[in-house]
Structure formats: structure tokens, C-alpha cells
Amino acid sequence: MRSRVDDGACLTRRTLLAMAAIAPALTATGMTGAAESRPTETAGLPPDLAKAVNEYDQATVRNDIATLGDLVAEDYMLVNSDSSVQNKQEYLADFTVPGFRLDPYVLEQSVFKVWEDTALLGGLLLLSWTQDGQQQKRLLRIAHVWARDEGHWRMKYTQLTRVPQ
């Protein structure tokens, strides 16, 4: 299998796709810049999972790599909408790219499924961002898989699918 680097993946695209992985965490209402977000609607989730999701929400909008590192499993996999794949280290590195600004957005058509030690959280979002002074946007369907690992919920997998427009 060829690596993303071998495929000539652009850092801008990687950044966009990695940032899209935060989508279930953010909503437009209540955001005052890049440092705050309203918590994800977590009604019906186990309290410890709801806490992990809310911590993830805040860490993503603050580029808090230490907290994200704790919440993302060591074997984390992000499958981007172009079918490229990132591991945990690549995903976290994308949060350090300067000059990238993700606009507030709302997760719609939310999906929440919880089984004993595994959960699926996802939905549909219109992601917009500015990179190198240019405004971009994509309609994406996103799914996160969370699993209880040593007593803590950690994100194990994210799948992004671009919705044709």
C-alpha cells in the first residue's frame, strides 16, 4: 500500500481532512472565536462517554494536542474523504499547521449508537475553512468510533465521506 506522502498529498488537504475529523464536536451556536464551542448534544450517552466527547470538543477547537493525544487511541485511524489514511501522529501533527482557520459549523442528522464498550457518533456537516487566504467548503458525512480502553473512552477510528453536490 502506498503512503499518503508517496501519493503526493498536499499539507493543506491533509490539514482540512484532519480538521474535518473534529466535526461532531463543534457547533456554530455559542462559538466566539476558535477557543470555545458549545458541547455536543450528548443526551443518552453514558456519562463517561459524554465527558470524553465534550473534552474532545474543547481540545479540537483549542488545538490542545496533549488532550487530543489522551483521547485518541494509539492505533487511531482516520480515513479521509479522498481515501487517504492517517495515523494518530499524522492526525495530531495537522493541528500544528499555521494559518489554517476552520469556520464554526453544525453537525446535522446526528447518529449516536452505543454498545457496551463501543460507540458510533456521526452525522452530516458543511465544513468551511480558510487556508492561504482562500475560502473553501465541503459537505461531508462523518463517523467516529469510540471504544472503552483501560477504563477510558478513546477515539479509535474516523471515516469521512464527501457528499456529491
PyMOL commands that place a pseudoatom at each C-alpha (Angstrom):
pseudoatom trace, name=CA, resn=MET, resi=1, chain=A, elem=C, hetatm=0, pos=[0.000, 0.000, 0.000]
pseudoatom trace, name=CA, resn=ARG, resi=2, chain=A, elem=C, hetatm=0, pos=[1.368, 3.405, -0.948]
pseudoatom trace, name=CA, resn=SER, resi=3, chain=A, elem=C, hetatm=0, pos=[1.667, 6.001, 1.784]
pseudoatom trace, name=CA, resn=ARG, resi=4, chain=A, elem=C, hetatm=0, pos=[-0.106, 9.331, 1.676]
pseudoatom trace, name=CA, resn=VAL, resi=5, chain=A, elem=C, hetatm=0, pos=[3.267, 11.039, 1.211]
pseudoatom trace, name=CA, resn=ASP, resi=6, chain=A, elem=C, hetatm=0, pos=[4.057, 8.797, -1.758]
pseudoatom trace, name=CA, resn=ASP, resi=7, chain=A, elem=C, hetatm=0, pos=[0.741, 9.841, -3.264]
pseudoatom trace, name=CA, resn=GLY, resi=8, chain=A, elem=C, hetatm=0, pos=[1.883, 13.464, -3.119]
pseudoatom trace, name=CA, resn=ALA, resi=9, chain=A, elem=C, hetatm=0, pos=[-0.819, 14.514, -0.661]
pseudoatom trace, name=CA, resn=CYS, resi=10, chain=A, elem=C, hetatm=0, pos=[-0.780, 18.239, -0.052]
pseudoatom trace, name=CA, resn=LEU, resi=11, chain=A, elem=C, hetatm=0, pos=[-0.396, 19.502, 3.520]
pseudoatom trace, name=CA, resn=THR, resi=12, chain=A, elem=C, hetatm=0, pos=[-3.356, 21.819, 3.025]
pseudoatom trace, name=CA, resn=ARG, resi=13, chain=A, elem=C, hetatm=0, pos=[-5.604, 18.911, 2.035]
pseudoatom trace, name=CA, resn=ARG, resi=14, chain=A, elem=C, hetatm=0, pos=[-4.309, 16.817, 4.926]
pseudoatom trace, name=CA, resn=THR, resi=15, chain=A, elem=C, hetatm=0, pos=[-4.978, 19.664, 7.318]
pseudoatom trace, name=CA, resn=LEU, resi=16, chain=A, elem=C, hetatm=0, pos=[-8.502, 20.143, 6.020]
pseudoatom trace, name=CA, resn=LEU, resi=17, chain=A, elem=C, hetatm=0, pos=[-9.290, 16.472, 6.265]
pseudoatom trace, name=CA, resn=ALA, resi=18, chain=A, elem=C, hetatm=0, pos=[-7.809, 16.124, 9.723]
pseudoatom trace, name=CA, resn=MET, resi=19, chain=A, elem=C, hetatm=0, pos=[-9.704, 19.155, 10.924]
pseudoatom trace, name=CA, resn=ALA, resi=20, chain=A, elem=C, hetatm=0, pos=[-12.883, 17.679, 9.471]
pseudoatom trace, name=CA, resn=ALA, resi=21, chain=A, elem=C, hetatm=0, pos=[-12.403, 14.821, 11.868]
pseudoatom trace, name=CA, resn=ILE, resi=22, chain=A, elem=C, hetatm=0, pos=[-13.361, 17.169, 14.672]
pseudoatom trace, name=CA, resn=ALA, resi=23, chain=A, elem=C, hetatm=0, pos=[-16.739, 17.878, 13.138]
pseudoatom trace, name=CA, resn=PRO, resi=24, chain=A, elem=C, hetatm=0, pos=[-19.028, 16.043, 15.553]
pseudoatom trace, name=CA, resn=ALA, resi=25, chain=A, elem=C, hetatm=0, pos=[-17.511, 18.131, 18.268]
pseudoatom trace, name=CA, resn=LEU, resi=26, chain=A, elem=C, hetatm=0, pos=[-18.319, 21.614, 17.043]
pseudoatom trace, name=CA, resn=THR, resi=27, chain=A, elem=C, hetatm=0, pos=[-21.454, 23.661, 16.587]
pseudoatom trace, name=CA, resn=ALA, resi=28, chain=A, elem=C, hetatm=0, pos=[-21.953, 27.168, 15.305]
pseudoatom trace, name=CA, resn=THR, resi=29, chain=A, elem=C, hetatm=0, pos=[-24.087, 28.281, 18.231]
pseudoatom trace, name=CA, resn=GLY, resi=30, chain=A, elem=C, hetatm=0, pos=[-22.055, 29.510, 21.148]
pseudoatom trace, name=CA, resn=MET, resi=31, chain=A, elem=C, hetatm=0, pos=[-18.734, 29.843, 19.361]
pseudoatom trace, name=CA, resn=THR, resi=32, chain=A, elem=C, hetatm=0, pos=[-16.837, 33.066, 19.995]
pseudoatom trace, name=CA, resn=GLY, resi=33, chain=A, elem=C, hetatm=0, pos=[-13.685, 32.535, 18.010]
pseudoatom trace, name=CA, resn=ALA, resi=34, chain=A, elem=C, hetatm=0, pos=[-11.565, 29.413, 17.872]
pseudoatom trace, name=CA, resn=ALA, resi=35, chain=A, elem=C, hetatm=0, pos=[-11.331, 28.813, 21.606]
pseudoatom trace, name=CA, resn=GLU, resi=36, chain=A, elem=C, hetatm=0, pos=[-14.903, 27.919, 22.580]
pseudoatom trace, name=CA, resn=SER, resi=37, chain=A, elem=C, hetatm=0, pos=[-17.641, 25.591, 21.431]
pseudoatom trace, name=CA, resn=ARG, resi=38, chain=A, elem=C, hetatm=0, pos=[-20.997, 24.510, 22.710]
pseudoatom trace, name=CA, resn=PRO, resi=39, chain=A, elem=C, hetatm=0, pos=[-20.826, 20.914, 23.906]
pseudoatom trace, name=CA, resn=THR, resi=40, chain=A, elem=C, hetatm=0, pos=[-22.058, 18.222, 21.554]
pseudoatom trace, name=CA, resn=GLU, resi=41, chain=A, elem=C, hetatm=0, pos=[-25.567, 17.076, 22.311]
pseudoatom trace, name=CA, resn=THR, resi=42, chain=A, elem=C, hetatm=0, pos=[-24.732, 14.002, 24.392]
pseudoatom trace, name=CA, resn=ALA, resi=43, chain=A, elem=C, hetatm=0, pos=[-28.124, 13.172, 25.901]
pseudoatom trace, name=CA, resn=GLY, resi=44, chain=A, elem=C, hetatm=0, pos=[-28.484, 9.431, 26.174]
pseudoatom trace, name=CA, resn=LEU, resi=45, chain=A, elem=C, hetatm=0, pos=[-24.752, 8.718, 26.119]
pseudoatom trace, name=CA, resn=PRO, resi=46, chain=A, elem=C, hetatm=0, pos=[-23.102, 7.088, 29.133]
pseudoatom trace, name=CA, resn=PRO, resi=47, chain=A, elem=C, hetatm=0, pos=[-21.806, 9.906, 31.376]
pseudoatom trace, name=CA, resn=ASP, resi=48, chain=A, elem=C, hetatm=0, pos=[-18.146, 8.934, 30.941]
pseudoatom trace, name=CA, resn=LEU, resi=49, chain=A, elem=C, hetatm=0, pos=[-18.500, 8.878, 27.133]
pseudoatom trace, name=CA, resn=ALA, resi=50, chain=A, elem=C, hetatm=0, pos=[-20.310, 12.229, 27.157]
pseudoatom trace, name=CA, resn=LYS, resi=51, chain=A, elem=C, hetatm=0, pos=[-17.439, 13.654, 29.234]
pseudoatom trace, name=CA, resn=ALA, resi=52, chain=A, elem=C, hetatm=0, pos=[-14.832, 12.305, 26.772]
pseudoatom trace, name=CA, resn=VAL, resi=53, chain=A, elem=C, hetatm=0, pos=[-16.743, 13.704, 23.779]
pseudoatom trace, name=CA, resn=ASN, resi=54, chain=A, elem=C, hetatm=0, pos=[-17.032, 17.122, 25.434]
pseudoatom trace, name=CA, resn=GLU, resi=55, chain=A, elem=C, hetatm=0, pos=[-13.312, 17.105, 26.316]
pseudoatom trace, name=CA, resn=TYR, resi=56, chain=A, elem=C, hetatm=0, pos=[-12.558, 16.219, 22.704]
pseudoatom trace, name=CA, resn=ASP, resi=57, chain=A, elem=C, hetatm=0, pos=[-14.803, 19.085, 21.541]
pseudoatom trace, name=CA, resn=GLN, resi=58, chain=A, elem=C, hetatm=0, pos=[-12.857, 21.611, 23.569]
pseudoatom trace, name=CA, resn=ALA, resi=59, chain=A, elem=C, hetatm=0, pos=[-9.441, 20.184, 22.730]
pseudoatom trace, name=CA, resn=THR, resi=60, chain=A, elem=C, hetatm=0, pos=[-10.081, 20.329, 18.988]
pseudoatom trace, name=CA, resn=VAL, resi=61, chain=A, elem=C, hetatm=0, pos=[-11.099, 23.985, 18.922]
pseudoatom trace, name=CA, resn=ARG, resi=62, chain=A, elem=C, hetatm=0, pos=[-8.154, 24.906, 21.133]
pseudoatom trace, name=CA, resn=ASN, resi=63, chain=A, elem=C, hetatm=0, pos=[-5.623, 22.783, 19.217]
pseudoatom trace, name=CA, resn=ASP, resi=64, chain=A, elem=C, hetatm=0, pos=[-4.868, 21.107, 22.553]
pseudoatom trace, name=CA, resn=ILE, resi=65, chain=A, elem=C, hetatm=0, pos=[-2.659, 18.331, 21.260]
pseudoatom trace, name=CA, resn=ALA, resi=66, chain=A, elem=C, hetatm=0, pos=[-1.904, 16.948, 24.733]
pseudoatom trace, name=CA, resn=THR, resi=67, chain=A, elem=C, hetatm=0, pos=[-5.593, 16.373, 25.495]
pseudoatom trace, name=CA, resn=LEU, resi=68, chain=A, elem=C, hetatm=0, pos=[-6.255, 15.055, 21.994]
pseudoatom trace, name=CA, resn=GLY, resi=69, chain=A, elem=C, hetatm=0, pos=[-3.316, 12.700, 22.439]
pseudoatom trace, name=CA, resn=ASP, resi=70, chain=A, elem=C, hetatm=0, pos=[-5.001, 11.283, 25.549]
pseudoatom trace, name=CA, resn=LEU, resi=71, chain=A, elem=C, hetatm=0, pos=[-8.411, 10.958, 23.881]
pseudoatom trace, name=CA, resn=VAL, resi=72, chain=A, elem=C, hetatm=0, pos=[-7.239, 9.442, 20.591]
pseudoatom trace, name=CA, resn=ALA, resi=73, chain=A, elem=C, hetatm=0, pos=[-6.192, 5.795, 20.773]
pseudoatom trace, name=CA, resn=GLU, resi=74, chain=A, elem=C, hetatm=0, pos=[-2.635, 4.789, 19.898]
pseudoatom trace, name=CA, resn=ASP, resi=75, chain=A, elem=C, hetatm=0, pos=[-3.944, 2.735, 16.973]
pseudoatom trace, name=CA, resn=TYR, resi=76, chain=A, elem=C, hetatm=0, pos=[-6.262, 5.535, 15.752]
pseudoatom trace, name=CA, resn=MET, resi=77, chain=A, elem=C, hetatm=0, pos=[-7.030, 5.617, 12.040]
pseudoatom trace, name=CA, resn=LEU, resi=78, chain=A, elem=C, hetatm=0, pos=[-8.515, 8.495, 10.045]
pseudoatom trace, name=CA, resn=VAL, resi=79, chain=A, elem=C, hetatm=0, pos=[-9.831, 7.623, 6.594]
pseudoatom trace, name=CA, resn=ASN, resi=80, chain=A, elem=C, hetatm=0, pos=[-10.141, 10.900, 4.717]
pseudoatom trace, name=CA, resn=SER, resi=81, chain=A, elem=C, hetatm=0, pos=[-12.736, 11.724, 2.081]
pseudoatom trace, name=CA, resn=ASP, resi=82, chain=A, elem=C, hetatm=0, pos=[-10.124, 11.177, -0.647]
pseudoatom trace, name=CA, resn=SER, resi=83, chain=A, elem=C, hetatm=0, pos=[-9.438, 7.673, 0.763]
pseudoatom trace, name=CA, resn=SER, resi=84, chain=A, elem=C, hetatm=0, pos=[-6.023, 8.626, 2.171]
pseudoatom trace, name=CA, resn=VAL, resi=85, chain=A, elem=C, hetatm=0, pos=[-5.286, 7.299, 5.644]
pseudoatom trace, name=CA, resn=GLN, resi=86, chain=A, elem=C, hetatm=0, pos=[-3.676, 8.981, 8.638]
pseudoatom trace, name=CA, resn=ASN, resi=87, chain=A, elem=C, hetatm=0, pos=[-2.482, 7.506, 11.909]
pseudoatom trace, name=CA, resn=LYS, resi=88, chain=A, elem=C, hetatm=0, pos=[-2.559, 9.193, 15.301]
pseudoatom trace, name=CA, resn=GLN, resi=89, chain=A, elem=C, hetatm=0, pos=[0.756, 11.014, 14.895]
pseudoatom trace, name=CA, resn=GLU, resi=90, chain=A, elem=C, hetatm=0, pos=[-0.164, 12.390, 11.465]
pseudoatom trace, name=CA, resn=TYR, resi=91, chain=A, elem=C, hetatm=0, pos=[-3.588, 13.444, 12.703]
pseudoatom trace, name=CA, resn=LEU, resi=92, chain=A, elem=C, hetatm=0, pos=[-2.155, 15.293, 15.713]
pseudoatom trace, name=CA, resn=ALA, resi=93, chain=A, elem=C, hetatm=0, pos=[0.584, 16.938, 13.617]
pseudoatom trace, name=CA, resn=ASP, resi=94, chain=A, elem=C, hetatm=0, pos=[-2.048, 18.570, 11.423]
pseudoatom trace, name=CA, resn=PHE, resi=95, chain=A, elem=C, hetatm=0, pos=[-3.252, 20.608, 14.410]
pseudoatom trace, name=CA, resn=THR, resi=96, chain=A, elem=C, hetatm=0, pos=[0.077, 22.468, 14.370]
pseudoatom trace, name=CA, resn=VAL, resi=97, chain=A, elem=C, hetatm=0, pos=[-0.202, 23.837, 10.809]
pseudoatom trace, name=CA, resn=PRO, resi=98, chain=A, elem=C, hetatm=0, pos=[-0.150, 27.666, 10.996]
pseudoatom trace, name=CA, resn=GLY, resi=99, chain=A, elem=C, hetatm=0, pos=[-2.572, 29.869, 9.076]
pseudoatom trace, name=CA, resn=PHE, resi=100, chain=A, elem=C, hetatm=0, pos=[-5.440, 27.409, 8.941]
pseudoatom trace, name=CA, resn=ARG, resi=101, chain=A, elem=C, hetatm=0, pos=[-8.836, 28.663, 10.171]
pseudoatom trace, name=CA, resn=LEU, resi=102, chain=A, elem=C, hetatm=0, pos=[-11.820, 26.384, 10.453]
pseudoatom trace, name=CA, resn=ASP, resi=103, chain=A, elem=C, hetatm=0, pos=[-15.209, 28.123, 10.485]
pseudoatom trace, name=CA, resn=PRO, resi=104, chain=A, elem=C, hetatm=0, pos=[-17.877, 27.201, 13.053]
pseudoatom trace, name=CA, resn=TYR, resi=105, chain=A, elem=C, hetatm=0, pos=[-20.325, 24.593, 11.813]
pseudoatom trace, name=CA, resn=VAL, resi=106, chain=A, elem=C, hetatm=0, pos=[-23.218, 22.431, 12.907]
pseudoatom trace, name=CA, resn=LEU, resi=107, chain=A, elem=C, hetatm=0, pos=[-23.452, 18.652, 12.878]
pseudoatom trace, name=CA, resn=GLU, resi=108, chain=A, elem=C, hetatm=0, pos=[-26.784, 17.642, 11.347]
pseudoatom trace, name=CA, resn=GLN, resi=109, chain=A, elem=C, hetatm=0, pos=[-28.544, 14.313, 11.041]
pseudoatom trace, name=CA, resn=SER, resi=110, chain=A, elem=C, hetatm=0, pos=[-26.681, 13.147, 14.138]
pseudoatom trace, name=CA, resn=VAL, resi=111, chain=A, elem=C, hetatm=0, pos=[-26.124, 9.442, 14.667]
pseudoatom trace, name=CA, resn=PHE, resi=112, chain=A, elem=C, hetatm=0, pos=[-25.358, 8.073, 18.132]
pseudoatom trace, name=CA, resn=LYS, resi=113, chain=A, elem=C, hetatm=0, pos=[-25.156, 4.316, 18.709]
pseudoatom trace, name=CA, resn=VAL, resi=114, chain=A, elem=C, hetatm=0, pos=[-23.708, 2.876, 21.897]
pseudoatom trace, name=CA, resn=TRP, resi=115, chain=A, elem=C, hetatm=0, pos=[-22.923, -0.749, 22.624]
pseudoatom trace, name=CA, resn=GLU, resi=116, chain=A, elem=C, hetatm=0, pos=[-21.257, -1.884, 25.856]
pseudoatom trace, name=CA, resn=ASP, resi=117, chain=A, elem=C, hetatm=0, pos=[-17.693, -0.650, 25.275]
pseudoatom trace, name=CA, resn=THR, resi=118, chain=A, elem=C, hetatm=0, pos=[-18.037, 0.779, 21.753]
pseudoatom trace, name=CA, resn=ALA, resi=119, chain=A, elem=C, hetatm=0, pos=[-19.871, 3.781, 20.334]
pseudoatom trace, name=CA, resn=LEU, resi=120, chain=A, elem=C, hetatm=0, pos=[-20.523, 5.312, 16.921]
pseudoatom trace, name=CA, resn=LEU, resi=121, chain=A, elem=C, hetatm=0, pos=[-21.036, 9.081, 16.718]
pseudoatom trace, name=CA, resn=GLY, resi=122, chain=A, elem=C, hetatm=0, pos=[-21.500, 10.912, 13.463]
pseudoatom trace, name=CA, resn=GLY, resi=123, chain=A, elem=C, hetatm=0, pos=[-23.618, 12.948, 11.120]
pseudoatom trace, name=CA, resn=LEU, resi=124, chain=A, elem=C, hetatm=0, pos=[-23.587, 15.374, 8.216]
pseudoatom trace, name=CA, resn=LEU, resi=125, chain=A, elem=C, hetatm=0, pos=[-21.801, 18.729, 8.116]
pseudoatom trace, name=CA, resn=LEU, resi=126, chain=A, elem=C, hetatm=0, pos=[-20.916, 21.546, 5.803]
pseudoatom trace, name=CA, resn=LEU, resi=127, chain=A, elem=C, hetatm=0, pos=[-17.274, 22.231, 6.578]
pseudoatom trace, name=CA, resn=SER, resi=128, chain=A, elem=C, hetatm=0, pos=[-15.815, 25.585, 5.574]
pseudoatom trace, name=CA, resn=TRP, resi=129, chain=A, elem=C, hetatm=0, pos=[-12.328, 26.898, 6.189]
pseudoatom trace, name=CA, resn=THR, resi=130, chain=A, elem=C, hetatm=0, pos=[-9.736, 29.435, 5.131]
pseudoatom trace, name=CA, resn=GLN, resi=131, chain=A, elem=C, hetatm=0, pos=[-6.293, 28.315, 4.014]
pseudoatom trace, name=CA, resn=ASP, resi=132, chain=A, elem=C, hetatm=0, pos=[-3.719, 30.624, 2.454]
pseudoatom trace, name=CA, resn=GLY, resi=133, chain=A, elem=C, hetatm=0, pos=[-6.346, 33.365, 2.218]
pseudoatom trace, name=CA, resn=GLN, resi=134, chain=A, elem=C, hetatm=0, pos=[-8.822, 31.267, 0.211]
pseudoatom trace, name=CA, resn=GLN, resi=135, chain=A, elem=C, hetatm=0, pos=[-12.252, 30.229, 1.492]
pseudoatom trace, name=CA, resn=GLN, resi=136, chain=A, elem=C, hetatm=0, pos=[-13.198, 26.582, 0.842]
pseudoatom trace, name=CA, resn=LYS, resi=137, chain=A, elem=C, hetatm=0, pos=[-16.111, 24.334, 1.782]
pseudoatom trace, name=CA, resn=ARG, resi=138, chain=A, elem=C, hetatm=0, pos=[-17.101, 20.653, 1.613]
pseudoatom trace, name=CA, resn=LEU, resi=139, chain=A, elem=C, hetatm=0, pos=[-20.216, 18.732, 2.506]
pseudoatom trace, name=CA, resn=LEU, resi=140, chain=A, elem=C, hetatm=0, pos=[-19.137, 15.659, 4.476]
pseudoatom trace, name=CA, resn=ARG, resi=141, chain=A, elem=C, hetatm=0, pos=[-20.657, 12.697, 6.245]
pseudoatom trace, name=CA, resn=ILE, resi=142, chain=A, elem=C, hetatm=0, pos=[-18.527, 11.768, 9.250]
pseudoatom trace, name=CA, resn=ALA, resi=143, chain=A, elem=C, hetatm=0, pos=[-18.411, 8.829, 11.646]
pseudoatom trace, name=CA, resn=HIS, resi=144, chain=A, elem=C, hetatm=0, pos=[-16.287, 8.397, 14.759]
pseudoatom trace, name=CA, resn=VAL, resi=145, chain=A, elem=C, hetatm=0, pos=[-15.831, 5.093, 16.566]
pseudoatom trace, name=CA, resn=TRP, resi=146, chain=A, elem=C, hetatm=0, pos=[-15.087, 5.352, 20.274]
pseudoatom trace, name=CA, resn=ALA, resi=147, chain=A, elem=C, hetatm=0, pos=[-14.078, 2.386, 22.438]
pseudoatom trace, name=CA, resn=ARG, resi=148, chain=A, elem=C, hetatm=0, pos=[-13.500, 1.978, 26.146]
pseudoatom trace, name=CA, resn=ASP, resi=149, chain=A, elem=C, hetatm=0, pos=[-9.773, 1.338, 26.599]
pseudoatom trace, name=CA, resn=GLU, resi=150, chain=A, elem=C, hetatm=0, pos=[-8.400, 0.608, 30.085]
pseudoatom trace, name=CA, resn=GLY, resi=151, chain=A, elem=C, hetatm=0, pos=[-11.486, 2.222, 31.608]
pseudoatom trace, name=CA, resn=HIS, resi=152, chain=A, elem=C, hetatm=0, pos=[-11.367, 5.371, 29.422]
pseudoatom trace, name=CA, resn=TRP, resi=153, chain=A, elem=C, hetatm=0, pos=[-13.203, 6.220, 26.207]
pseudoatom trace, name=CA, resn=ARG, resi=154, chain=A, elem=C, hetatm=0, pos=[-10.826, 6.821, 23.299]
pseudoatom trace, name=CA, resn=MET, resi=155, chain=A, elem=C, hetatm=0, pos=[-11.470, 7.603, 19.668]
pseudoatom trace, name=CA, resn=LYS, resi=156, chain=A, elem=C, hetatm=0, pos=[-10.305, 4.667, 17.556]
pseudoatom trace, name=CA, resn=TYR, resi=157, chain=A, elem=C, hetatm=0, pos=[-11.468, 5.461, 14.026]
pseudoatom trace, name=CA, resn=THR, resi=158, chain=A, elem=C, hetatm=0, pos=[-12.859, 8.283, 11.897]
pseudoatom trace, name=CA, resn=GLN, resi=159, chain=A, elem=C, hetatm=0, pos=[-14.376, 7.937, 8.416]
pseudoatom trace, name=CA, resn=LEU, resi=160, chain=A, elem=C, hetatm=0, pos=[-15.053, 10.956, 6.204]
pseudoatom trace, name=CA, resn=THR, resi=161, chain=A, elem=C, hetatm=0, pos=[-17.162, 10.695, 3.069]
pseudoatom trace, name=CA, resn=ARG, resi=162, chain=A, elem=C, hetatm=0, pos=[-17.570, 13.614, 0.705]
pseudoatom trace, name=CA, resn=VAL, resi=163, chain=A, elem=C, hetatm=0, pos=[-21.191, 14.121, -0.292]
pseudoatom trace, name=CA, resn=PRO, resi=164, chain=A, elem=C, hetatm=0, pos=[-21.582, 14.827, -4.033]
pseudoatom trace, name=CA, resn=GLN, resi=165, chain=A, elem=C, hetatm=0, pos=[-23.127, 18.226, -4.751]
for i in range(1, 165): cmd.bond("trace and resi %d" % i, "trace and resi %d" % (i + 1))
show_as sticks, trace
zoom trace
